[in-house]
């Protein structure tokens, strides 16, 4: 099966992991301005697979589910 998401260099993935951690911290702190800024940066770098990773990271980092 053909891979639909292009490969990203490992160094870029490491930077995204740091960015995801920063997003989680800003969400936890309730810092909306920082969340928006970090999400804009994430959007510049993210692939579809990264969106699922971000969702999963946020789900495990929050003490309760924020989904409807």
Buried (B, 14 or more C-beta within 10 A) or exposed (E): EEEEEEEBEEEEEEBBEEBBEBBBBBBEEEEEEBBEBBBEBBEEEBBEEBEEBBEEBBEEBEEEEEEE
